[in-house]
Every structure is written in structure tokens, then in C-alpha cells.
Amino acid sequence: MTAPDVAFQLPTGSGKTLVGLLLAEWRRRKYGERVVYLCPTKQLVNQVADEAAEKYGLSVQAFTGQVSTYAPPSKSAYLDVRKIAVTTYSSLFNSNPFFNNPDVILVDDAHASENYIASQWTVRICKLGEDEHLFNAVAGVLRGILNDTSYSRLIGKGDGFEDATWVDKIPSQTLASIAPELQAVVSENIGNSNQRFAWRMVSEHLAACQLFVGNLEVMLRPLIPPTWTHSPFDNAKQRIFMSATLGQGGDLERLTGRPNVTRLPIPEGWDRQGIGRRFFIFPERSLKEDDTVKLRRDLMRKAGRSLVLTPTKNSADMIKSDVEASLGFNVSLADELENSRECFVGKEQAVAVVANRYDGIDFPNDDCRLLFVEGLPRAMNLQERFLMSRMGANLLFNDRVQTRVLQAVGRCTRGLNDYSAVVVTGEDLAGYLTDRRKRKHFHPELQAELEFGVEQSSEIDVEEILDNFRIFLEHEADWEIANESILKARSNAAQEPFPAMDELASVVKQEIEWQKAMWAHDYSRAFDAAREVLGGMASSELRGYRALWHYLAGSAASLSSVEEYGELDGQAREHFMKAKEAASGIPWLVALAHNRDERPTVEDQEKTTCMLQVEQLEAYLQKQGTLHNRKFSAREREIRKGLQGGKEFERAQVLLGEHLGFEADKRESDASPDPWWKAGDVVIVFEDHANANSTAVIDATKARQAASHVEWIRDHVVGAADARVIQSVLVTPATKARPGAMHSLGSVAYWGLDEFREWAEECLKTVRELRRSFQEPGDLAWRALAIEALKSVMADGPGLIGWLENRPARDYLIETP
């Protein structure tokens, strides 16, 4: 095969490493070529080197750590073409690699390559850690272009779930306007930060990069890694990509920046047969949180050795502390496992806890028979989070997310006859794996395993789960009966492809062409490439991804108009308008779609507000979980009970606002109002009179207090200073008011208490109905459905504000002496 870029897919345990090493050895011997075999981690480098020597009798040279630590004989063995070099991605993808002119590059676990490859061009600045000073300096630059709410979230002042998960992008035109200041500030403050290497790669190409902001984090990177600018990778005669899951839709090309990758067909039969046997356990389908933690401990006792994969370092530290305190087992973390697996496999009772790593940690056979996967983030960086949750481009990442899931659940099943129990907790991952709509896209073997696991995890207690685990570990006659049912289910299952994969695959060459043109500052060529991308996408499922490319086309046209061709300015606005129509929850897209001197229409503002509210509703539903109803139903009961009156009314009102997708809060301070709800640029602030009776009379003090809340909100609530509308509303059973109150009540809306409760009940029913069809954030079809559903019960921010504006309290209260 003479193609410069070749990819082949072999399932885990089918000898992928041996195939790769034999290819490398053949090229080394026949053609006298320097061959570099890349692995994601140091642990995998050592593992491949050990397998080469012990299993296959091949002589390779492992390279890990700093170049200065490479032994001269080892370097000579590679340079003289006496040995294959086995090393990490980062050893090749850096600004000054030792491996600067390989002839052949083998990329193992290519599905995991994106973050390792893109890191050479990714500046990631976090407030927490060694880059705090640099973060503060960059945040100072961004302060002038972010609104109050976004800036507050960036520096970590928000404490809600929506604050922690917030992500946004700085428009390319805005980035261009601050580029000189940003370049000066970063260059002055970056010092010896590890980010200095990536900054050198991108600092002169800011227009070709995307700048993302999130909670306590800033990330600057190109959309597609410009690997064509890295000569050690680009000048190789051949790049061979190996993976257990290559995926479809051109994802490998996007990950690696290579536009023409020749894929070899998978071996016959592997489309139905999987590797090893996994027994899935979903404890949260039947158990409460405390029982789930107890089950984890009991399973660990029975297994002896177990592996825990968890999304964050904080959760890893909590699990480590719990295991050490309750079981007394030795606990190994990822850094220790990188150097040697003996700290884990050399002990009878041990737990390995790995944070935010779902590949490259392998424990086959008797090394480990019990795997816990405690949640799995869909997005691994700010770029992915923005494209999924804000642009609604989920379809682009279907393959990538599925691959991460497959890698996570397969850490302890690495061969045909291997077996491991997989305990899945955390709403996101458990919901993903148990959703029939998602499962149909999995391999038939995995579909059957999941179906069996769901059945065995329903309506069951701790002792029954432990007994099932014992049967599985023994792997004898009782388990064979269960295994037969899995095999039968596998024979009846079929894997369905994700939608629109052919269209995504057809446009990837032009996507890479767009990035190349942007990197070369050739904006008119980039504009043409972006239009070619748009011309290849017609499926309705790709609406969010088309929105992104309309925006990118508009940005290229705008930059070209400034530097070269003035007539492209109108085309830029046209593309921004189309992007805005598809992704209406992004306020800066609305601004781009209009002339500089033209204010967005009220209709545009209201669409943006509705979309922002629905985005927050998505985050809320995700937090409540979709695996079972316990948490969601408990929240409904708390709202209903609190709204009946008493001291819990105001808290229930806050919870109801959150339940509807508003930012909701109540602050206990001097002259502060009752709860307020905020969505986009509209705010509703309450003055509650819920504990009064129908004979109560609103006096001047109460009326002035309600009317004054608008200014208090502007002065004290982040992001409210420039709100388009702030409406104060009096919720009361009263029907009368004193003469002195009437003047102040002209600007205050009236909402009868019973009427408010009836409305709240309809809202609760509507959100429950929406939850039934909710799958994940970023589904544009669901968002459209949600907006219409909220509007139907007048629970959308603009609609509710409009209704309240037409209900001045002085028109609804009878003046009485």
C-alpha cells in the first residue's frame, strides 16, 4: 500500500499491536526506513515495548520523558535504523522533536489522537493551577468584550450548575479587534508556563484560531490541527493509523488534519463478534445513593482488584479516601500506573483510580475483573462543549462520544476470552448506555450485553447484585446459561449507522482546505472552501453544524472584505444571518447578522432569550438525571408543597424558576426583593404576599417596595444592568389596595395567588412531558419543541413578560379607604 495515509481497524484483542509492529519491522528491514510507533501514554509505550520483546521477539526501543534523558545508544539505534522507536504522541508533536524526520509513522489508538495532536496548537489557560497569573492577565483583556454575566462566570464568581457548565466563543471579528492587546499581554505574562510552546505556534495566526471561554478557563486553538505545518509529521513517506474504532463521517481526518486517508476494510465477521464478555451493572436503576456506595465497597471486597474511571480529580480523590478508610486497600492513581502496573497488579487487594482518562489503561485477564465507570463527559474540551451544547452540532461528535464510551467500558476486556463486570454510575453515562435510541448504533455484541445488564439491574437489591457478580466471577455453568441469552440477543441485533455520516465524510476535505487557507491568511480562498462545505450538507440533522459553517463562511468573508474585497461584506452578513437562524441562542450571532449601526430587532432578541432559557432547561434536566425519576419527582413535590404557602413559598418559587430554565435566586439582604427569574435580557422580580388572605389590603409601603425592586435588580444582579425588560410582579390573594398605593402599582404587575398556583401546575406538567423526549443538550429539534411547549403555557421569558406588562396591579386591585 503506497498511499501516504492509511487506516485500518482491528478490534481490541485481535492482534492490532502485532500487526502494527510487523508492518513497522518490514518497512525498517526492506526499505531501511526510520519508523516511529506512537502511543497516547508512557504506560502504553512501555506496554508495547514489553509485548514486542516478550510476546513477539521483536526488538524495539522505547523513548519516554525528556529528550535530554534519551540514552545515546538508544538514539543511535533509531537513527541508524537498527530499531523501531516507540514513543508518545507528545514526543513527535512538539516544537523541537528529536524525531524530526521519520520515514514512517504508525499512530496507535488513532481514535484518541485528537487532544494529543491538537495540543501542539492549543493554548489552554486555567485559573486554577500554575497559570493563574496568566489567566488573570488574559481575563483583564476579555473584560472589555464580555458582558457582566459572562465575565462573572469566566472568573468563577457564579456558583450555579449553569455557571459551572457555561461555555462561549469570542467571535472572530471581536478576536481580531483585541488581537494586538491579547498578543502583548500573553507574551508579557506567559513566562515559563507550559503554554508558551503552543503560544509560539499560534500567536501569529490568531485569525485562523477560535477563542473559547468557560468557567475558570480560556482556550485558543484552530478548529482543525494544522498538521501540514509540522514537517516531522507532514514529510513522512507514510502515516499508518490504527484503531479499534475508526468511526465514520470523516472524524479521523478532522482529528489528524489529513484530507485523504485510505481505509482498509475490517476483517470479515468482526461486525458481529466482539472481544471478551462484559457483565454490565447499573445500580442506580434500583438503589439509592447510599446503597450504591455500599455496593461499590462490597463488590471491591469480592473482586480483590478493581479499576475506577471517573471524570474529575475531585471525584477520584473522594473515592480514594473512601476506599482507604472503609476497606484499607492500596489505592493507585494514574501517575503511578504510568510508571509501573506492579503497584496494582502485584497486590491481592488493590484499587486503581484514574481521573479523566478512558483509554491507555489496560488490565487484561486476571489483572482486573471489576471495572467501575463513574460518569463520562461527552465533551473533552471547550471547543467540543461549545459545538455540542451551543451550536447544536451533536451529530458531528456521535462517533467520537461512542468511541470514548467503548474505550471506557473495555479497559478490562482485552482479549477474546477475557471477561469483566462493568459497574456504570452517573446519570450521563448510565442514561447514554441504557437509552434504546442510542443503543441501536452500538455493535451487536454490546447491544446484547447492555440489554442483559439493564434487565439484571432492574427491581433488584444489593444482595441480589452481589450474588449475580459471584456467579459471573465463577464463570461456570450458572453463568453459561446467562451467556447463552446474551448470544441469542446478539444474533437478533443489528447496528444502525448514525445519520448523515456520508455527508460529513464528503465535506471533510473542504473543511481542511478552509483551515489551510485561514492559516495562510488567504481569506477569500477560505470563504470559497466554507461555501463548498455548506454545499455538501443537506440533511436536517446537520442544521447545527451548518450553522457553524455559515458563521465560519461569514467570518472568512468579513476578513477578506476588510483586507481585499469590499463586496464580500454583504455576503458575510448573509451567512451570519443564516447561522443566527439555526443557532438563535447565541447573542453575538444576532449582532453579527446586522449592520454595525443596526440594532437587533425585538423578534431576534426574543428568539435569543427563548433559546438561552431552553439551553438552561437542558442543563437543569441533565443535572436532574434521566436514568430514573427519583430526583426529578422529588423536585416536583418540593415545588408543589412549597407553593401551598408558609415559609417555604419563596424557596419553591426559586425552584420553579430553575425548573423552567430561568436563572433564579433569592438574596437575603436589606431591602432585597423576593425571588427573581432571569432569562437572557429579561428579568421577572417577585413581591410575594402568599401568606395573606383574600381580605388583605395592599398599602403604600408594600406597593413602593414592589416598585423599587426594578432598580435593586439592576444594581445587584449580575448581567441585569443592561436588561431589556425588568418586570416587578405582586403575587397576592388580595383584591384591594389603599389610595396611596395606587401610584406605585402602575408599574407593578398583578398575579393572583390561586392563578399563579394553577399556572405553576401546568408548567410542571409541561416540563415533565418535555423530559420524556429529552436525550442530551444540543438537540436542535428538541429545543424547538421545548420553546413551543413553554410558549403554550406562557412559561417562556418573553411571553411571560409580555403577559405581565399588560396586567398593571392598579387595574386589578380595587381602591379602598
Order of alpha helices (4+ residues) and beta strands (2+ residues): beta-alpha-beta-alpha-beta-alpha-beta-alpha-beta-alpha-beta-alpha-alpha-alpha-beta-alpha-alpha-beta-beta-alpha-beta-alpha-beta-beta-alpha-beta-alpha-beta-alpha-alpha-beta-beta-alpha-alpha-beta-alpha-alpha-alpha-alpha-alpha-alpha-alpha-alpha-alpha-alpha-alpha-alpha-alpha-beta-beta-beta-beta-alpha-beta-beta-beta-alpha-alpha-alpha-alpha-beta
